[in-house]
Amino acid sequence: MDTNKSKGGKPLIINFLRRYILIILLGILILFFSVQTESFLSARNLSNILMIQVTTGCMSIGALMILVVNEFDLSLGYLLGFCMMLGAWLSQKGQGAAVVIPAMLLAAVFAGLISGIMTVKFRVSSFISTLAVGITLSGFTTGMSGGNVLSSNIPKVVIAFGQKRFLGLGYCTWAMILLLAVMYYILEHTSFGRSLYAIGGSERVAYLGGIKTDRVRIIVFMLAGLFTGIAAISQLGQSGSANPSYGMEMLMPAYAIALLSMAAYKLGTYNIAGLVLAILVVGVGVNGLGLIGATYWMEHLFNGIVLIMAVLISIWERHAHGLI
């Protein structure tokens, strides 16, 4: 009997790598940066890693849900920039947190609703419909900003949410942890979560099984918008300003994290537990590169490599599960 083969006939090392590749990668990154700089493992820096990843992490939750139902939302990056600019613009007009925060969240959900209706009801490809919504949002962002960075009168509540800490972790980090926990429960233990995976498996079969597929898909787009709105509040609080050119550079890292979730916990399936590991991998990599003084383009290179790896892992896992 060949002890180097698993019961399924595949080499044990391959199955081991498939199951633990994210944990192994995270361990390698932590070890490397710990050797390179003593400040990496400090409590303050570990807290900073999580705080900085809130924006991408919240967006990646929305991206994951979109991917689960076999869609793709290109508007999320534009939406992030738009919501930040809307909050800064309202702040400049003298509005407080009681107006700014609900306005950012409602605008994000409404944008998701428009994307959902165009995709689901009018049968427009999600690539096209969300790109159209995103470009429209970009126009509004530029119009509100006048091409300038807005930073005056940002509400103290928003600043506190983005920068203050409780028990060593940022308020925004606690919010992301809560959001991840809630979405884990929803996707793993509720009928709504099961309906998302059913639609992703086969929308027609899900419909014949009694799932209101159109309504569920529209809700998913709205939730992706909501999570992006939360990310925008966090980022506005962290930066204390809104830049009209900001947003789109966060889109691909968010999707890379969502794709990487397939490489842990429930292999071949987008899942929240895998998403948490992916968030940590990207956060540790970006933070570590900054600490060792890597040039600015190294971060883009790292994100690009992560995205390529995420796509390859996605293809690998789908092929392993007979999905392609």
Protein Blocks (a to p, Z undefined) as FASTA:
>chain_A
ZZkbcfkopafklmmmmmmmmmmmmmmmmmmmmmmpmklmpmklmmmmmmmmmmmmmmmm
mmmmmmmnopacfklmmmmmmmmmmmmmmmmnopafklmmmmmmmmmmmmmmmmmmmmmm
nopafklmmmmmmmmmmmmmmmmnnopacfehiafklmmmmmmceehiafklmmmmmmmm
mmmmmmmmpfklmmmmmmmmommlmmmnopafklmmmmmmmmmmmmmmmmmmmmmmmnop
acfkgojlmmmmmmmmmmmmmmgojghiacfklmmmmmmmmmmmmmmmmmnopafklmmm
mmmmmmmmmmmmmmmmmmmnopZZ
